[in-house]
Amino acid sequence: MNKLASFISYLFHPLFVPLYLGFLILNSQYILIHGSDLLILKLLVKLSIYFVPAIGFAAIYMFLLKQFGIINSFKMKTKQERKIPLLFIFLLFGYIGYEILVNGYEHKSFALIFLIASFSMFFALIINFRFKISLHSIGMAAATGYIYMIIPYAKFNLMPVFIVSLILTGIVGSARLVLSSHSPIQVYMGFLLGWNVSTFTFLLLY
């Protein structure tokens, strides 16, 4: 059971969730301005330009933190270990989201993903000064909230995707409990934070 829970935790690591959302946007052909196939191709290029390097750079940064002993493992079990990575992700994703948003790109979908991730990490960092909160729950809930908000704009019915995402959020939260990485309240608080940040950011910037 622990091996399965560990696999689920790695598969749905918060760092990977924005990339999954980026692919979902392309596959659903969801674009805020209802773009053409050519625009879809442009978005695919931007996915490669922004998401893959950003997540790769963040992963390399985490590796370096581990190598220099700033964090003991990628699981970041203590509040102290989480501070620098959370600050870095907040600044990196926030900068990328801002650049996409202000440089006149044809849509806001990618920018929203980065900004939601950035804002989520900011609030997680603030909360982290008092107690741990489940970053996995934050990431999954933010993704689920985002999917819920884009349902009216998708070119096909995303309700089944939303339901699957909601179920996966519960599975990931359960995996964190099985591994004793968090208490139930930390998982629930993560879900509430991720969902609220995602939906409010969408409403604010759409």
LUMDRENMI-743419 format. One line per 8 residues: number of its first residue (from 0); their letters; for each residue x, y, z negated of N, C-alpha, C, O. Coordinates in Angstrom, 2 decimals. Last residue first. Layout:
REM LUMDRENMI-743419
NUM) A) X:Y:Z:X:Y:Z:X:Y:Z:X:Y:Z  ...
//
This chain:
REM LUMDRENMI-743419
205) YLLLFTFT) -9.89:36.71:15.60:-10.55:36.34:16.85:-11.15:37.56:17.52:-11.75:37.45:18.59  -8.89:37.48:13.15:-8.08:37.77:14.34:-8.77:37.44:15.66:-8.29:37.83:16.72  -10.78:36.79:11.19:-10.13:38.10:11.15:-9.48:38.47:12.48:-9.52:39.63:12.89  -11.54:34.19:11.72:-12.55:35.25:11.75:-11.93:36.63:11.83:-12.47:37.54:12.47  -9.03:32.93:11.33:-9.72:32.86:12.63:-10.74:34.00:12.74:-10.79:34.69:13.76  -8.62:33.47:8.62:-7.68:34.00:9.62:-8.31:34.00:11.01:-8.14:34.95:11.77  -10.75:32.05:7.50:-10.70:33.50:7.35:-9.74:34.13:8.35:-10.01:35.20:8.88  -10.08:29.39:8.20:-11.32:29.99:8.68:-11.30:31.51:8.58:-11.78:32.19:9.49
197) SVNWGLLF) -7.50:29.08:6.95:-7.73:28.82:8.36:-8.97:29.54:8.88:-8.91:30.24:9.89  -7.94:29.65:4.26:-6.98:30.44:5.01:-7.24:30.30:6.50:-7.19:31.28:7.24  -9.85:27.63:3.64:-10.20:29.05:3.55:-9.24:29.93:4.33:-9.68:30.87:5.00  -8.38:25.21:4.08:-9.64:25.49:4.78:-9.95:26.98:4.79:-10.28:27.54:5.83  -6.19:25.50:2.29:-5.99:25.34:3.72:-7.24:25.69:4.52:-7.15:26.39:5.53  -7.51:25.71:-0.23:-6.63:26.77:0.26:-6.48:26.68:1.77:-6.64:27.69:2.47  -8.92:23.30:-0.40:-9.63:24.58:-0.46:-8.79:25.71:0.11:-9.29:26.57:0.84  -6.78:21.44:-0.31:-7.83:21.43:0.71:-8.56:22.78:0.75:-8.78:23.34:1.82
189) GMYVQIPS) -5.35:22.12:-2.61:-4.73:22.23:-1.30:-5.76:22.27:-0.18:-5.63:23.05:0.77  -7.20:21.44:-4.55:-6.82:22.85:-4.41:-6.15:23.09:-3.06:-6.35:24.13:-2.43  -7.21:18.66:-4.22:-8.43:19.44:-3.97:-8.11:20.91:-3.75:-8.67:21.55:-2.86  -4.56:18.06:-4.97:-5.04:17.70:-3.63:-6.28:18.53:-3.27:-6.38:19.05:-2.16  -4.57:18.93:-7.58:-3.61:19.52:-6.64:-4.01:19.24:-5.19:-3.82:20.07:-4.31  -6.49:17.28:-8.71:-6.76:18.71:-8.64:-5.81:19.40:-7.67:-6.20:20.36:-7.01  -5.24:14.70:-8.59:-6.42:15.01:-7.77:-6.69:16.51:-7.64:-7.07:16.97:-6.56  -1.65:15.21:-8.38:-2.85:14.89:-9.14:-4.06:15.21:-8.25:-3.92:15.93:-7.26
181) HSSLVLRA) 0.85:13.77:-6.24:0.01:14.86:-6.72:-1.10:14.31:-7.60:-1.44:13.12:-7.56  2.24:11.49:-5.82:2.92:12.74:-5.49:2.17:13.94:-6.04:2.75:15.00:-6.27  1.41:8.89:-6.02:1.56:9.66:-7.26:2.34:10.95:-7.03:3.02:11.44:-7.93  0.72:7.56:-3.80:2.16:7.71:-4.03:2.47:8.45:-5.33:3.63:8.64:-5.69  -2.01:7.87:-3.94:-1.46:6.53:-4.08:0.03:6.59:-4.42:0.53:5.79:-5.20  -2.20:10.60:-3.37:-2.56:10.12:-4.71:-1.98:8.73:-4.96:-1.51:8.44:-6.06  -1.47:10.65:-0.73:-0.67:11.42:-1.69:-0.95:10.97:-3.12:-0.06:10.96:-3.97  -3.54:9.14:0.33:-2.17:8.63:0.40:-1.27:9.36:-0.58:-0.40:8.74:-1.20
173) SGVIGTLI) -5.68:10.86:-0.01:-5.65:9.61:-0.77:-4.25:9.01:-0.80:-3.82:8.45:-1.80  -4.99:12.81:1.86:-5.09:13.16:0.45:-5.02:11.92:-0.43:-4.37:11.93:-1.48  -5.20:11.25:4.18:-3.90:11.82:3.80:-3.90:12.20:2.32:-2.92:11.96:1.61  -7.96:10.71:4.13:-6.98:9.61:4.10:-5.61:10.11:3.64:-4.95:9.47:2.82  -9.06:13.27:4.34:-9.32:12.47:3.15:-8.32:11.33:2.99:-7.89:11.01:1.89  -8.11:13.88:6.87:-7.74:14.73:5.73:-7.94:13.98:4.43:-7.11:14.04:3.52  -9.42:11.99:8.38:-7.97:11.90:8.24:-7.47:12.74:7.08:-6.52:12.37:6.39  -12.02:13.05:8.21:-11.73:11.73:7.63:-10.22:11.56:7.40:-9.80:11.06:6.36
165) LSVIFVPM) -11.62:15.41:9.61:-12.07:15.46:8.22:-11.78:14.14:7.51:-11.35:14.12:6.35  -10.95:14.41:12.11:-9.97:15.22:11.36:-10.33:15.30:9.89:-9.46:15.25:9.02  -13.37:13.22:12.79:-12.17:12.39:12.64:-11.11:13.13:11.82:-10.47:12.55:10.95  -14.95:15.54:12.92:-15.28:14.49:11.96:-14.07:13.59:11.71:-13.78:13.23:10.56  -13.68:16.90:15.03:-13.76:17.52:13.70:-14.03:16.45:12.63:-13.41:16.46:11.57  -14.17:15.13:17.09:-12.78:15.40:16.70:-12.74:16.00:15.30:-11.88:15.66:14.49  -16.97:15.33:17.27:-16.35:14.06:16.88:-14.89:14.23:16.43:-14.44:13.56:15.50  -17.11:18.13:18.05:-17.64:17.68:16.76:-17.06:16.31:16.35:-16.70:16.14:15.18
157) LNFKAYPI) -16.37:19.05:20.48:-15.29:18.77:19.54:-15.79:18.27:18.19:-15.00:18.03:17.28  -17.47:18.66:23.67:-17.92:18.58:22.28:-16.77:18.15:21.36:-16.27:17.03:21.45  -15.61:20.85:25.84:-16.37:19.64:25.56:-16.61:19.56:24.07:-16.02:20.32:23.29  -14.48:23.31:25.81:-15.17:22.93:27.04:-15.82:21.55:26.94:-16.51:21.13:27.87  -14.93:25.36:22.88:-14.33:24.24:23.60:-15.16:23.89:24.83:-16.37:24.15:24.88  -16.16:27.22:21.33:-15.40:27.71:22.48:-14.79:26.59:23.31:-14.19:26.86:24.36  -17.35:26.13:19.07:-18.20:26.85:20.03:-17.48:27.26:21.32:-18.14:27.61:22.30  -15.00:24.94:17.78:-16.05:24.12:18.40:-16.91:24.90:19.40:-17.17:24.39:20.48
149) IMYIYGTA) -13.19:26.38:16.37:-13.09:26.47:17.84:-14.17:25.65:18.55:-14.25:25.66:19.78  -13.74:25.85:13.69:-13.97:27.20:14.19:-13.94:27.28:15.71:-14.60:28.15:16.29  -12.96:23.18:13.41:-14.37:23.55:13.19:-14.67:24.91:13.80:-15.74:25.10:14.39  -10.22:23.44:13.79:-11.02:22.68:14.76:-12.50:23.05:14.64:-13.19:23.21:15.65  -9.62:24.86:11.45:-9.38:25.46:12.76:-10.21:24.76:13.83:-10.83:25.42:14.67  -10.21:22.98:9.48:-10.94:24.25:9.53:-10.80:24.93:10.88:-11.76:25.51:11.39  -8.27:21.09:10.11:-9.68:20.73:10.20:-10.55:21.99:10.27:-11.51:22.04:11.04  -5.93:22.53:9.57:-6.17:22.01:10.92:-7.65:21.70:11.11:-8.22:22.01:12.16
141) AAMGISHL) -6.30:22.99:6.84:-6.17:24.13:7.76:-6.45:23.69:9.19:-7.14:24.39:9.94  -6.27:20.37:5.91:-7.49:21.17:5.77:-7.46:22.38:6.69:-8.49:22.75:7.25  -3.62:19.64:6.50:-4.73:18.92:7.11:-6.02:19.72:7.04:-6.79:19.74:8.00  -2.13:21.53:4.95:-1.97:21.40:6.39:-3.14:20.74:7.07:-3.61:21.21:8.11  -3.10:21.07:2.33:-3.19:22.39:2.93:-3.12:22.28:4.45:-3.95:22.86:5.16  -2.37:18.41:1.96:-3.79:18.78:1.96:-4.00:20.14:2.60:-4.98:20.34:3.33  0.42:18.73:2.03:-0.25:17.87:3.01:-1.74:18.21:3.11:-2.30:18.29:4.20  0.87:20.27:-0.19:1.10:20.88:1.12:0.47:20.04:2.23:0.03:20.58:3.24
133) SIKFRFNI) -0.76:20.47:-3.15:-0.48:19.53:-2.08:-0.34:20.24:-0.74:-1.33:20.74:-0.20  1.06:22.30:-5.59:-0.17:22.13:-4.82:0.18:21.24:-3.63:1.31:21.28:-3.15  2.32:22.95:-8.86:2.40:22.31:-7.55:1.02:22.24:-6.90:-0.01:22.14:-7.57  2.11:26.22:-10.44:1.98:24.77:-10.43:2.07:24.24:-8.99:1.90:24.99:-8.03  3.35:28.81:-10.30:2.61:28.36:-11.49:2.48:26.84:-11.56:2.71:26.24:-12.61  4.64:29.10:-7.95:5.29:29.66:-9.13:4.61:29.22:-10.42:5.21:29.24:-11.49  2.86:28.16:-6.06:3.95:27.28:-6.49:4.70:27.80:-7.71:5.33:27.03:-8.43  1.29:30.27:-5.34:0.73:29.30:-6.28:1.84:28.43:-6.88:1.77:28.01:-8.04
125) ILAFFMSF) 3.08:31.42:-3.50:2.62:32.17:-4.68:2.11:31.21:-5.76:2.45:31.33:-6.93  3.30:29.35:-1.61:4.49:29.83:-2.32:4.10:30.58:-3.59:4.72:30.39:-4.63  0.71:29.22:-0.67:1.26:28.05:-1.36:2.49:28.45:-2.17:2.70:27.95:-3.27  0.58:31.66:0.61:-0.24:31.45:-0.59:0.23:30.24:-1.38:0.15:30.21:-2.61  2.47:31.10:2.64:2.62:32.26:1.75:1.83:32.05:0.45:2.35:32.24:-0.64  1.43:28.93:3.97:2.68:28.76:3.23:2.91:29.91:2.27:3.50:29.73:1.20  -0.81:30.18:5.11:-0.99:29.05:4.19:0.25:28.84:3.33:0.15:28.61:2.13  0.38:32.00:6.82:-0.40:32.49:5.67:-0.60:31.39:4.63:-0.57:31.65:3.43
117) SAILFILA) 1.55:30.14:8.66:2.35:31.10:7.91:1.63:31.59:6.66:2.20:31.59:5.57  -0.64:28.77:9.70:0.41:28.03:9.00:1.24:28.96:8.13:1.58:28.62:6.99  -1.93:30.96:10.86:-2.61:30.18:9.82:-1.59:29.39:9.00:-1.67:29.34:7.78  0.01:31.67:12.74:-0.33:32.59:11.66:-1.06:31.89:10.52:-0.85:32.21:9.35  0.07:29.45:14.46:1.27:29.84:13.72:0.93:30.74:12.54:1.51:30.59:11.47  -2.61:29.49:15.35:-2.06:28.30:14.69:-0.84:28.67:13.86:-0.73:28.27:12.70  -2.83:32.01:16.55:-3.64:31.69:15.38:-3.08:30.50:14.62:-3.07:30.49:13.39  -1.16:31.72:18.76:-0.81:32.68:17.70:-1.56:32.36:16.42:-0.99:32.43:15.33
109) FSKHEYGN) -2.61:29.93:20.30:-1.34:29.52:19.74:-0.94:30.42:18.58:-0.44:29.96:17.55  -4.94:31.54:20.85:-5.04:30.23:20.22:-3.74:29.78:19.58:-3.74:29.30:18.44  -5.20:33.87:22.17:-4.75:33.96:20.79:-4.62:32.60:20.12:-4.24:32.51:18.95  -4.16:34.75:25.53:-5.03:34.09:24.56:-4.41:34.20:23.18:-3.25:34.58:23.03  -2.31:35.90:27.19:-3.70:35.83:27.64:-4.66:35.28:26.58:-5.87:35.35:26.77  -0.15:38.21:25.47:-0.44:36.93:26.10:-1.95:36.78:26.28:-2.74:37.44:25.61  0.81:40.62:24.35:-0.15:40.64:25.44:-0.37:39.32:26.14:-0.75:39.32:27.31  2.37:40.57:22.13:3.03:40.72:23.42:2.10:40.53:24.60:2.55:40.31:25.72
101) VLIEYGIY) 1.13:40.06:19.74:1.29:41.47:20.13:1.89:41.65:21.52:1.93:42.77:22.03  1.03:37.24:19.43:-0.19:38.05:19.32:-0.03:39.44:19.92:-0.96:39.94:20.55  3.63:36.33:19.59:2.66:35.87:20.58:1.45:36.79:20.61:0.91:37.09:21.68  4.67:37.65:17.33:5.20:37.93:18.67:4.22:37.49:19.75:4.00:38.22:20.71  3.18:36.43:15.25:3.07:37.88:15.50:3.54:38.23:16.91:2.89:39.00:17.61  4.08:33.78:15.41:2.67:34.10:15.62:2.46:35.56:15.95:1.67:35.90:16.83  6.81:34.18:14.77:6.42:33.63:16.07:4.97:33.96:16.39:4.65:34.36:17.51  6.57:35.21:12.13:7.23:35.98:13.19:6.80:35.50:14.57:6.47:36.30:15.44
93) GFLLFIFL) 5.31:33.08:10.82:4.68:34.39:10.86:5.26:35.24:11.98:4.52:35.92:12.69  7.19:31.06:11.05:5.92:30.91:11.75:5.19:32.24:11.85:4.51:32.51:12.84  9.27:32.30:9.45:9.48:31.82:10.81:8.19:31.74:11.59:8.09:32.31:12.68  8.07:32.92:6.94:8.69:33.97:7.76:8.83:33.53:9.22:8.54:34.31:10.12  7.09:30.38:6.09:6.22:31.56:6.11:6.77:32.63:7.05:6.03:33.18:7.86  9.43:28.88:6.16:8.34:28.56:7.09:7.38:29.73:7.21:6.90:30.03:8.30  10.85:30.20:4.05:11.39:30.13:5.40:10.29:29.86:6.43:10.21:30.54:7.45  9.23:29.76:1.82:9.52:31.13:2.26:10.01:31.15:3.70:9.61:32.02:4.48
85) LPIKREQK) 9.35:26.96:1.69:8.07:27.63:1.90:8.27:29.06:2.40:7.56:29.51:3.29  12.14:26.52:1.21:11.48:26.04:2.43:10.15:26.74:2.72:9.86:27.07:3.87  12.39:27.89:-1.37:13.11:28.35:-0.18:12.48:27.81:1.11:12.29:28.60:2.04  10.52:26.38:-3.06:10.50:27.83:-2.90:11.16:28.30:-1.60:10.55:29.03:-0.82  10.71:23.66:-3.58:9.78:24.12:-2.56:9.93:25.60:-2.20:9.49:26.01:-1.13  12.35:23.13:-5.72:12.78:22.72:-4.39:11.93:23.34:-3.28:12.41:23.52:-2.16  10.74:23.99:-7.84:11.96:24.72:-7.51:12.43:24.40:-6.10:12.86:25.29:-5.37  8.75:22.04:-8.02:8.39:23.40:-7.63:9.62:24.19:-7.17:9.54:24.97:-6.22
77) TKMKFSNI) 9.72:18.83:-6.63:9.64:19.83:-7.70:9.26:21.20:-7.15:9.42:21.47:-5.96  9.80:17.26:-4.32:8.92:16.86:-5.41:8.75:17.92:-6.49:7.74:17.92:-7.20  10.42:17.10:-1.41:10.37:18.30:-2.24:9.42:18.13:-3.43:8.38:18.77:-3.51  10.80:15.29:0.58:9.52:15.25:-0.11:9.32:16.45:-1.02:8.19:16.78:-1.37  13.34:15.37:1.43:12.37:16.07:2.26:10.98:16.08:1.62:10.08:16.80:2.07  15.30:15.91:-1.56:14.75:15.08:-0.50:13.75:15.91:0.29:13.36:17.00:-0.12  16.51:17.92:-3.01:16.97:16.55:-3.21:16.48:15.60:-2.13:17.14:14.62:-1.81  17.74:21.04:-1.81:16.60:20.16:-2.08:17.14:18.73:-2.19:18.12:18.38:-1.54
69) IGFQKLLF) 20.33:21.83:-1.90:19.31:22.78:-2.36:17.99:22.06:-2.61:17.22:22.43:-3.51  22.39:20.31:-0.89:21.91:20.02:-2.23:20.89:20.98:-2.78:20.60:20.97:-3.97  23.17:20.52:1.67:23.83:21.42:0.73:23.30:21.27:-0.70:23.71:22.01:-1.60  21.44:18.70:2.86:22.87:18.45:2.91:23.64:19.31:1.89:24.63:18.86:1.32  18.98:19.96:2.49:19.25:18.69:1.82:20.75:18.42:1.76:21.26:17.97:0.74  19.31:22.15:4.13:19.04:22.36:2.71:19.33:21.10:1.91:19.86:21.15:0.80  19.57:20.83:6.58:20.72:21.55:6.03:20.53:21.82:4.53:21.49:21.74:3.76  16.97:19.86:6.89:18.09:18.92:6.82:19.31:19.59:6.19:20.00:18.98:5.37
61) MYIAAFGI) 15.58:22.24:7.11:15.30:21.37:5.96:16.45:20.38:5.78:16.85:20.09:4.65  16.61:23.08:9.56:16.83:23.90:8.37:16.61:23.06:7.10:17.38:23.16:6.15  15.58:21.12:11.22:17.03:21.22:11.06:17.37:22.02:9.80:18.30:21.68:9.07  12.86:21.78:10.99:13.32:20.47:10.54:14.83:20.47:10.31:15.32:19.90:9.33  12.84:24.32:12.15:12.44:24.18:10.75:12.94:22.84:10.19:13.39:22.78:9.04  13.55:23.60:14.73:14.42:24.49:13.96:14.13:24.37:12.48:15.04:24.34:11.65  11.31:22.04:15.44:12.65:21.46:15.43:13.62:22.29:14.60:14.41:21.74:13.84  9.31:23.95:15.31:9.25:22.81:14.39:10.62:22.13:14.30:11.03:21.69:13.23
53) APVFYISL) 10.28:25.66:17.34:9.99:26.16:15.99:10.00:25.03:14.98:10.61:25.13:13.91  10.52:24.04:19.66:11.70:24.63:19.04:11.46:25.09:17.61:12.33:24.94:16.75  7.69:23.27:19.90:8.75:22.28:19.76:10.02:22.90:19.15:10.56:22.33:18.20  6.28:25.78:20.10:6.01:24.79:19.06:7.19:23.85:18.83:7.64:23.66:17.70  7.44:27.39:22.29:7.25:27.85:20.92:7.17:26.73:19.89:7.91:26.74:18.91  7.86:25.97:24.68:8.75:27.08:24.31:8.66:27.40:22.83:9.68:27.65:22.19  5.83:24.13:24.87:7.21:23.65:24.84:8.16:24.73:24.35:9.15:24.44:23.68  3.72:25.89:24.94:3.76:24.88:23.89:5.18:24.35:23.74:5.67:24.15:22.63
45) KVLLKLIL) 4.26:27.23:27.26:4.42:27.95:25.99:4.46:26.99:24.81:5.13:27.24:23.80  3.62:25.22:29.08:4.99:25.73:29.03:5.24:26.44:27.71:6.30:26.28:27.10  0.93:25.03:28.54:1.78:23.86:28.31:3.24:24.28:28.22:4.00:23.76:27.39  0.09:27.52:29.38:0.00:27.20:27.96:0.87:26.01:27.61:1.48:25.96:26.54  0.42:27.24:32.11:1.22:28.23:31.39:1.22:27.95:29.89:2.24:28.11:29.22  -1.55:25.33:32.58:-0.15:25.00:32.83:0.77:25.97:32.09:1.79:25.56:31.52  -3.79:26.85:31.95:-3.52:25.65:31.17:-2.05:25.26:31.33:-1.38:24.91:30.35  -3.67:28.67:34.00:-3.40:29.14:32.65:-3.11:27.98:31.72:-2.30:28.10:30.80
37) LDSGHILI) -4.39:27.01:36.08:-3.07:27.63:36.09:-2.69:28.12:34.70:-1.54:27.99:34.28  -7.01:26.46:35.42:-6.04:25.37:35.33:-4.62:25.92:35.33:-3.73:25.37:34.67  -8.09:29.43:33.54:-8.09:28.51:34.67:-7.09:27.38:34.43:-6.42:27.34:33.41  -9.77:30.28:30.38:-8.81:30.38:31.46:-8.92:29.28:32.51:-9.72:28.35:32.39  -11.36:31.56:28.27:-11.89:30.61:29.25:-11.03:30.61:30.52:-11.52:30.91:31.60  -10.15:32.99:26.34:-10.66:33.77:27.46:-11.20:32.86:28.57:-11.48:33.33:29.67  -9.40:31.07:24.49:-10.31:32.12:24.04:-10.85:32.95:25.19:-11.91:33.56:25.05  -9.60:27.73:25.47:-8.87:28.98:25.60:-9.84:30.10:25.28:-10.98:30.09:25.74
29) YQSNLILF) -9.38:24.35:25.53:-9.96:25.45:24.77:-9.08:26.68:24.90:-7.92:26.66:24.48  -8.82:21.92:26.64:-8.88:23.10:27.51:-9.60:24.24:26.81:-10.34:25.00:27.44  -8.27:19.83:25.12:-9.67:20.24:25.12:-9.91:21.39:26.08:-11.05:21.79:26.31  -5.53:19.68:25.50:-6.37:18.55:25.91:-7.85:18.91:25.97:-8.59:18.36:26.79  -4.66:22.10:24.36:-4.44:21.80:25.77:-5.37:20.71:26.28:-5.93:20.81:27.37  -5.46:21.77:21.71:-5.94:22.91:22.49:-5.79:22.63:23.98:-6.70:22.89:24.76  -3.98:19.54:20.96:-5.44:19.47:20.99:-6.02:20.59:21.83:-6.97:20.37:22.59  -1.39:20.53:20.99:-1.78:19.53:21.99:-3.30:19.41:22.09:-3.84:19.19:23.17
21) GLYLPVFL) -1.63:22.21:18.74:-1.28:22.74:20.04:-1.67:21.80:21.17:-2.21:22.23:22.18  -2.10:20.37:16.71:-3.16:21.32:17.08:-2.88:21.92:18.45:-3.81:22.13:19.24  0.37:19.11:16.58:-0.82:18.33:16.94:-1.95:19.25:17.39:-2.67:18.95:18.35  1.91:21.28:15.71:2.16:20.69:17.03:0.97:19.87:17.49:0.59:19.93:18.66  0.90:21.71:13.10:0.71:22.73:14.15:0.94:22.19:15.55:0.26:22.60:16.49  1.75:19.21:11.84:0.34:19.48:12.10:0.14:20.59:13.14:-0.72:20.44:14.01  4.40:18.93:11.13:3.98:18.40:12.42:2.56:18.81:12.81:2.21:18.76:13.99  4.65:19.97:8.58:5.45:20.56:9.63:5.00:20.13:11.02:5.19:20.87:11.99
13) PHFLYSIF) 3.11:18.31:6.95:2.62:19.66:7.28:3.39:20.33:8.42:2.83:21.16:9.14  2.90:14.98:8.19:3.67:15.98:7.46:3.22:17.37:7.87:2.96:17.60:9.06  1.63:12.71:9.08:0.87:13.95:8.97:1.58:14.95:8.06:0.96:15.66:7.27  3.66:10.82:8.95:2.99:11.06:10.22:2.25:12.39:10.21:2.24:13.11:11.21  4.30:10.80:6.23:5.28:11.27:7.20:4.62:11.63:8.53:4.97:12.63:9.15  1.90:9.79:5.17:2.42:11.08:4.70:3.43:11.65:5.68:3.43:12.86:5.93  1.71:7.31:6.42:0.68:8.34:6.67:1.20:9.71:6.28:0.95:10.69:6.99  3.95:6.07:5.24:3.87:6.24:6.69:2.87:7.34:7.05:3.15:8.20:7.89
5) SALKNM) 3.17:6.06:2.55:4.36:6.80:2.95:4.35:7.08:4.45:4.69:8.18:4.89  0.98:4.32:2.70:0.79:5.70:2.23:1.97:6.58:2.63:1.78:7.74:3.00  2.30:1.99:3.47:1.30:2.58:4.35:1.07:4.04:3.98:0.96:4.89:4.86  3.87:1.58:1.20:4.50:1.77:2.50:3.55:2.42:3.49:3.94:3.31:4.25  1.94:1.23:-0.80:2.82:2.39:-0.86:3.51:2.66:0.47:3.71:3.81:0.85  0.83:-1.21:0.00:0.00:0.00:0.00:0.86:1.27:0.00:0.57:2.24:0.70
//
